[in-house]
Amino acid sequence: MWRELAPDKQHRIAVDGYHVAAYEFGEGDDVVLCLNGGPGLPCDYLREAHSCLKFHGYRVVAFDQLGTGQSDRPDVPALWDMARYVREVYSVMQALNLGKVHLLGHSWGGWLGIEVILHHPEAIKSLILENTAADMPHLIQELHRLRASLGPETVAMMLRHEAMGTLEHPAYQAAITLLNYRHVCRLDKWPVPVARSLSDWNMAPYVAMQGPNEFLYTGNLKDWNRTADLPSIKVPCLITTGQHDELTPACAMRMKQGLPQAELHVFPNSSHMPFYEEPQAYYPVLLDFLRRQQNRGGE
């Protein structure tokens, strides 16, 4: 079960002329490096959900990506680029001397995690892809399917506001709010760490890379697709998703079909955050996977 814990160590790490804030929990030899969603969110929501792994012998590391949380917040649009984020992750790994890690990426952090292992396969012991996708055009098709469930009149209204650029209209925002409660977090009251991350959202990288909201992709990642490269990822992979996830089980299945050593778990009562929505089911699945990697020596 998640709990709010104070970090055992905090760091400021130099990356490309800026500094990012990193947090460590526990002192185990096995490292779980967490890459949170967004982009543009502080790591609070994912950090708080996984810091409890320290009680199972793991060293858990998370960091605020550049532009978020306690990291530097430069107003430089050119920084919001996948290649720079990959350098950032690798810089954190080197600065903290993490060795080979279990790389856990949630949502956008999963896209980033796929890029990191493709560029630095020698640094990854296992890959945990949570509520994510490897094929953005396919994901966009799935999001249109989820939007269609609101009914043709509501979809027409959304398309009209998107065409006119009036996304702040109350009717449009009401539709997005409903989709968020269906497909992002189905809890009536969202957990404190989630609310804290959302309240400190830097929209600049989010809009530049993804788009204005969770259900409209217009940013520089809208054509990103690593499906053809998945077979080259040889480490064991755990893929998790929620039955009601915005990054749907179909997206998860597409990843599983491409990864040579992948297993997939769908949480039936969750959407995008099973670690908060269905913790009694989520943690045993994650811990079982991690323990099996220890048993095989991480090879």
SVG drawing of the C-alpha trace seen along z (x, -y; Angstrom):
<svg xmlns="http://www.w3.org/2000/svg" viewBox="-26 -31 54 49">
<polyline fill="none" stroke="black" stroke-width="0.4" points="0.0,0.0 1.3,-3.5 2.3,-5.8 3.9,-9.3 7.5,-8.9 10.3,-11.4 13.2,-10.7 16.2,-9.1 18.4,-11.2 17.9,-14.2 20.2,-15.3 20.5,-18.2 22.0,-16.8 23.6,-18.8 22.1,-18.0 22.9,-20.0 23.5,-23.2 20.5,-22.9 19.8,-21.0 17.1,-18.4 16.0,-17.2 16.2,-13.5 14.9,-11.5 16.1,-8.2 14.3,-5.7 16.0,-2.7 19.5,-1.3 19.0,2.0 21.3,3.2 18.4,3.6 17.4,0.2 13.9,-0.7 14.2,-3.9 10.7,-5.6 9.9,-7.8 6.6,-9.6 4.0,-10.7 3.2,-14.1 5.3,-15.5 5.4,-18.5 4.3,-16.8 6.4,-16.7 7.2,-13.1 5.2,-13.2 2.3,-11.0 4.6,-8.2 7.2,-8.6 4.7,-8.3 3.1,-5.2 6.5,-3.4 8.6,-4.6 7.1,-1.8 9.2,0.7 12.1,-0.3 10.4,2.0 10.9,4.9 14.6,4.3 14.7,2.1 16.5,-1.2 13.8,-3.5 14.8,-6.5 12.6,-9.2 13.3,-12.7 11.5,-15.8 12.1,-16.1 13.4,-19.4 10.8,-22.1 8.9,-20.4 8.8,-20.2 12.1,-21.2 14.1,-21.1 15.1,-24.1 12.2,-25.6 13.7,-27.2 11.4,-28.8 13.1,-27.4 10.7,-25.6 13.5,-23.8 14.2,-21.8 10.9,-19.8 12.3,-17.1 12.5,-13.3 16.3,-13.1 17.0,-15.6 14.8,-13.7 16.7,-10.5 20.0,-12.3 18.5,-13.6 17.5,-10.1 21.0,-8.7 22.7,-11.6 20.7,-10.9 21.6,-7.2 25.3,-8.0 25.3,-10.8 23.8,-8.5 25.9,-5.5 22.7,-3.3 24.2,-0.5 21.7,1.7 18.2,0.7 14.6,1.9 13.2,-0.9 9.6,-1.7 7.8,-4.1 4.3,-5.3 2.3,-6.9 4.7,-9.4 7.4,-7.9 6.8,-4.6 7.4,-6.2 10.5,-7.7 11.5,-4.4 11.3,-2.7 13.6,-5.3 16.0,-5.0 16.4,-1.2 16.7,-1.5 19.6,-3.9 21.1,-2.4 20.2,1.3 23.3,2.1 21.9,0.0 18.5,1.8 17.9,5.0 14.2,5.2 11.5,2.9 8.1,2.1 5.7,0.4 2.7,-1.0 -0.4,-2.4 1.5,-3.4 1.9,-2.7 4.5,-2.3 2.4,-3.4 1.0,-6.9 -1.1,-6.8 -2.8,-3.6 -3.3,-5.3 -5.0,-8.3 -7.4,-5.9 -8.2,-4.4 -8.8,-7.8 -11.2,-8.6 -13.1,-5.4 -13.2,-6.4 -14.4,-9.9 -17.2,-8.4 -18.7,-6.8 -19.8,-10.3 -22.3,-10.2 -22.4,-11.9 -23.7,-15.2 -21.0,-15.6 -18.3,-14.5 -19.5,-17.1 -19.3,-19.8 -15.8,-18.8 -14.7,-18.8 -16.2,-22.2 -14.4,-23.7 -11.1,-22.0 -11.5,-23.5 -12.2,-26.9 -9.5,-26.8 -12.0,-27.4 -10.9,-24.6 -11.7,-26.5 -15.4,-26.6 -17.3,-25.1 -19.0,-22.4 -15.7,-21.2 -14.1,-21.2 -17.1,-19.2 -16.5,-16.5 -12.8,-16.3 -13.6,-16.1 -15.9,-13.2 -13.3,-11.4 -10.7,-12.0 -12.9,-10.4 -13.6,-7.5 -10.2,-6.9 -7.5,-8.6 -8.6,-7.9 -11.9,-6.4 -11.7,-7.3 -14.3,-9.8 -11.6,-11.7 -8.2,-11.7 -5.2,-10.9 -3.3,-13.7 0.0,-13.0 -2.0,-13.0 -3.7,-16.3 -0.3,-17.8 1.4,-16.8 -1.6,-18.1 -1.6,-21.4 2.0,-22.1 1.7,-21.0 4.0,-22.9 1.9,-22.9 4.7,-24.1 6.4,-20.7 3.0,-18.9 1.5,-21.1 4.7,-21.0 5.0,-17.2 1.5,-15.9 -1.2,-18.4 -3.7,-20.5 -5.4,-17.6 -5.3,-13.9 -7.7,-13.2 -6.2,-15.5 -2.7,-14.8 -1.2,-17.6 2.4,-17.8 5.7,-16.7 5.1,-13.1 1.8,-12.6 3.6,-10.4 6.0,-8.7 5.9,-4.9 8.5,-2.4 6.5,0.8 9.1,1.9 11.9,1.6 10.3,3.5 11.8,6.9 15.3,5.6 14.4,5.2 15.6,8.4 15.1,7.8 12.1,9.1 9.2,6.7 6.1,6.3 3.2,4.4 0.3,3.2 -2.9,1.4 -6.4,0.8 -9.5,2.2 -10.7,-1.4 -7.3,-3.0 -7.0,-6.0 -4.0,-4.1 -6.1,-1.1 -5.5,2.6 -5.3,2.7 -2.3,0.4 -0.8,2.7 -1.4,5.8 0.3,4.2 3.4,3.8 3.3,7.3 3.1,8.7 6.4,6.9 8.4,7.6 10.2,11.0 10.0,11.4 6.8,9.6 4.0,10.4 0.8,8.3 -1.5,7.8 -4.9,5.9 -6.4,4.6 -10.2,4.9 -11.3,2.1 -8.7,-0.5 -8.1,-3.1 -4.8,-4.9 -3.5,-4.6 -3.9,-1.0 -1.4,-1.8 -4.0,-4.1 -7.3,-2.7 -6.6,1.0 -3.5,1.3 -4.5,4.6 -4.1,6.1 -1.3,3.9 1.5,4.4 1.5,8.2 1.9,8.2 4.8,5.7 6.6,7.4 6.2,10.9 7.8,9.6 10.7,7.9 11.4,11.0 11.6,13.2 14.2,10.9 16.2,11.3 15.9,15.1 17.3,15.1 20.1,12.8 18.8,9.9 20.0,11.5"/>
</svg>
